[in-house]
């Protein structure tokens, strides 16, 4: 490859490296899952690679003692390869905490994968499968020092090969013992031919490199968008905007997640003082519609969670300006939300003497890239935990984490960030175990903020056949 070609490719790779991290949850690529592997309760964190093939980091925290060894195995979620797992890797136990283990796994292709976590311990063995999406979001750049070294080696080797060919041609016809000649006509011709052949090889290599990089660039994950329009006074029409990302993505293959094909979130921006969790109906592949509830006018950000039949989960995003809707459809079934005054403390007033409380240790900071169990409960007017919590779409509750600069959106559950629809494909038994019939009084949401900054957490818990929504601010170090 010529020096110019290599330098151009280096610049391209450096530019691509600045691509923002994208995932099923916007700006929140890591997977968090809390569940049981047989008798062992675990909190599993999977940090997928941003290039494919790439190495995913798996962190497993045992929430009970007695674990001796943890084995990790990655397999595609569907297809023939899912039936032929590789040899399991053994996770390394932390020297600081005997209940924490870490491992690294290769994810070799694009698509939906699952990480099998098998636990051996005092109570026998247990296993869970945690879904994870493998998508490329950047191309790793060539470091400048490496690029200059390669250019130097290329020039040195090319010049050396041309000199060797020239010397070979000059010396081949000399009698034994005759002195060497510096230049001959045949030697110059040989060097010219060698230089031409090497230049052609380098040009072809540079073209192959560029074509390969361009082909990989086409595989970089392109998130879905949502085009929203308001028809009639209160009907919101939605169209999933496909930017053209591989053949992996179709829009006619959606599978229910918590009994709905889409979970739609409307958040008034930038105040984030109005939030709705709605469930539109699919009218055609890639098209949805819903009658809106009464809501305040403003600019709204739209987030739509969907799951494909291969287990790949995505969040599509869009924006719309909405007028005030005074006679909208009443909230019913699983739809919830509305205006709310976000709490700057750990207690949110729900009205009628009820409060939603965030249970956390005062003065202990929340740091980025660390898994936490965020605990919430509802207190009655006497200050006691309410006893009438009900399942909300089969879970103890739902929560949305949004960074105030808009770079992060994540929809989480008491089992973590894994959608129930994805888990149904990875492990139907684990999906059934995700369903809760008697939640509370404390509901836990396992999650880790991806970056420092100010976040808002919207928590939705159902009691007395009504979904209560609380809002809390948190500064992440």
Secondary structure by P-SEA (a helix, b strand, c coil): ccaaaaaaaaaaaaaaaacccccccccccbbbbbbbcccbbbbbbbbccccccbbbbbbbbcccccccbbbbbbbccccccccccccbbbbbbbcccccbbbbccccccccbbbbbbbbbccccbbbbbbbbbbbbcccccccaaaaaaaaaaaaaaaaaaaaaaaaaaaacccccccccccccaaaaaaaaaaaaaaaaaaaaaaaaaaaaaaaaaaacbbbbbbbbbbccccbbbbbbccccccccccccccccccccccbbbbbccccccccccbbbbbccccbbbbbcccccccbbbbbbbbbccccbbbbbbbbbbbcccccccccccccccccccccccccccccccbbbbbbcccccccccccccbbbbbbbcccccccccccccccccbbbbbbcccccbbbbbcccccccaaaaaaacaaaaaaacccccccbbbbbbbbccccbbbbbbbbbcccbbbbbbbbbbcc
